[in-house]
Amino acid sequence: MKHSIKTLSICIIGLLVCCMASCKKEEIKNMSYSYGDMNGNYILSDNGFFSIKDELVHFKSEDTHEDIIFCFDPACAHEPASEKNPDPECRAALFVTQTKIAYHDEYIYYFNQSDSFNFELYRMNIDDGVRELIGEYPYAFSPLLYAFYGDHLYCNAKIMEEPEVGHALMSYGVLLEININTGEYRILMERDEESNYAVKELDVQGNTLFAKVPGEDGDSLIRLNLETLEQTVVIEKMNFQEKMYKGIYDSDSFYYCSLNEIGISNYVSGEDIVLITPGENNIFTSFYISNRGIIYSVNTVNRDGVEKVLFYDVSTKETIDITEKQEAIGGIHTYNGYLNKIVWSVKSEPDENGRITVVGYDIMNMAAFLGEN
């Protein structure tokens, strides 16, 4: 009997461990994060990036660096959607109406502007190509900032209103939260005055959303509690020389920059942790700040010296000079710390007048970039 009880106890403990491991795995999965701007030229994924060209979804692999139409049917004609072909078979095709795309957790999300007052949200699993409707929403979506956090999408949208006769459509910015599994949504913020957007930037972590909100006298940083919808003004009328918000660090803190330093500010305690200073007689000339690291450039105050480009690793606090590395690829376009990837602009050869244009983009894992000679 004792042996049976012992065996049963071991089984129960084993089951609990499995359940805990399962819950932990699910919790990690639900904390996945993606963000972007749908007015950009591409959207980053786990192993490359997607873009729209000639009304078709393209994909550039991080491994091959080859740009392909995102359809793996060799017999497909890759015909885009049109009035004559509103429901094409090609999995890379978009919709007849204006479409923007985003990527999150192995799904491509389609924002289809069905008319001036409504948009539809679809998603397609990148493995099986099956497209499903998430929901229909009484808003216009452009210009659109977005952030996915676990099972929710946070995005800018617009309420469009019919004006009086002879006047243009009126638009009022709103910030939406959409459950990407159920399609249910709620309004988190709404601008009283006429505006194309509710927020200029947004970041989410846990039950906290940080947003840069435009105002008549300048932009303010707002912290929104997603449970209570209580809003707190963290920085009023942001000024670059004093403190500029550059992304979320945790639910109580955010990255900031000024002319003289880059650091982390805790809005609860009011304390700042300085991470980087440009050095004597130097200034910051550019920077990309993300959760894993910071890429920044420094030059002399009168900019007569050699510009240095450096990478600061947030976890190790190590600073690495990447000036030669970034020059070798033609310059870093952006850095995404959540995916730990850099993107750079692919430029043309100089024309007869010496002008150089951007002809595309390429992508590399940050670890691989730092490890290359």
LINPEVEN-V428651 format. One line per field, one symbol per residue. ss: DSSP state (@ for helix, = for strand, . for the rest). phi: phi as a letter, one per 20 degrees, with the letter a starting at -180 (. if undefined). psi: psi as a letter, one per 20 degrees, with the letter a starting at -180 (. if undefined). Layout:
BEGIN
ss = ???
phi = ???
psi = ???
END
This chain:
BEGIN
ss = .@@@@@@@@@@@@@@@@@@@@@@@@@@@@@..=====.....==...======..======.....===.......................=.....======..=========..========.....=======..=....=====..==========........==========.....======..........=====..======......======.....=====...=...========..=====....=====.....=====.....========...========.......======.....===.@@@@@@...=====....=======..........========@@@@@@..
phi = .fffffffffffffffffffffffffffffefcbbrcfeeebcfcfcrbdbdclmcedcdffeemeecffbdefefeleffbfecfcffffefedfegcdcbcalmceddddffbfdbcdddbcffedmedceerdcebeddfcebbecmecddbfbcedcfefgndfgeccfcdddcffednfbbeebbefefbebecebbbcbmedcebedfbfdpededddefedmfdceecdlgcgfeadfcpfdbfdcbfcbbfdacaddeffeneddfeccfnfmdcfdaacdbfeacdbdcbfgelddefddcddeffemedcfdgfffffenoeeacdffelcdcceedffgefenedcedrcccbffffffefe
psi = ghggggggggggggggggggggggghgggijqpqraoijairpqahkbqqrppkkqpqppqhghkppqpmpjohipilprqrhhmimqhpiiqbrhrppqqrpplkqpppoonhaiiqqqprqppigijppqpgrpplqqipqoqqppodjqppqqrpppqparpjqrqqqpqqpqppoihhiqrqphqpphrpqiqhqhqqqqpckppppopqrhjrqqppppoigijpppogppmpphhfpppjqqgaiirqqrqahiqpappohghjqqopgpqirpjqqphrqoprhhrppqqqrqgjljappppqpoohgikqppokghghhhjjppgrpohhilqqpqppqrqpahjjppqpiaqrqqphghghiq.
END
